[in-house]
Each structure stands twice: as C-alpha cells, then as structure tokens.
Amino acid sequence: MQFLSLEPFVPSGSNFEASKQLFLAIGFTIRWDAGDYVGFEKDGCVFILQRFDNKAFAENFMLSVKVDDVAAFYKAITEKKIPELFGIRISPPQQQPYGKEVNIIDIAGVCWHFVE
C-alpha cells in the first residue's frame, strides 16, 4: 500500500472570495470548485480551500511548501504587490536550519512556509 498524496483543508477566513483570488494571484490554479470547497494546484502541490472562519484555528495552522527558488518566489509576490492588494504579510527570504524560506500569513491568518 502506498500513500499517494496529502491535501490539507485550509481555512479561508471571513472572506472566502478574496482568499480564492489570493491563491490564484500566488500562482495556484483551481482544479475544481464545489462552492464551499475549492481544490487548488500548482506543480503537483495541492490543497483544498474551505469556507471556514475560525481565527484561533487559522492562526495556529501552518503549511510548508517546497520551492526551487525562494528568492524568485519572493520577488514575484512582491512585484505583483500581492501583500498590498490582499492585506497579507510576507517576510523576506531568511535562512533557517531546514532551508531558506519566505513566510506568508494569508487572509485567514494561516502561516505558509515557502522553503527552498
């Protein structure tokens, strides 16, 4: 038996539509849309955005996404002015023991670790 994928359910926060637009702007595409659940994908990385608003949960939820070039990712996000457009926070690339990373705190408060 093999495990084939891991697809976390990510809370949207109070503005489900803005969260959908944020992930499209970051570069994900919508694979399917079932109303209150939307499947996103980019380069084999998959998650399900759920219409769910629980601040305490979201602010304690973290995801790690491996990327091949964290500096290029940071540049792309900041050049598109995504933090200003969506009111999110992003950190510049920082070296950590497990690799170089950029953190994004999304609309709901989820911390995304984009790690090279």
Helices and strands as residue ranges (DSSP letters): E 9-11, H 16-26, E 29-33, E 37-42, E 45-50, H 55-58, E 62-66, H 70-79, H 82-86, E 89-90, E 94-96, E 99-105, E 111-115
